[in-house]
């Protein structure tokens, strides 16, 4: 499995920015964000770490 900068862009950043944008467009003022992950068996810690770091940089 390859996460990160594929044809859709940086998936971690897109997940955060897309959620915040949807909230902002409806008039909300996002202050907090929770994250739930469903991980495939065999996902490496390196891949998970890149994803989480990407989400962290989006703030």
Secondary structure, 3 states (H helix, E strand, C coil): CCCCEECCEEHHHHHHHHHHHHHHHCCCCCCCCCCCCCCCCCCCHHHHHHHHHHHHHCC
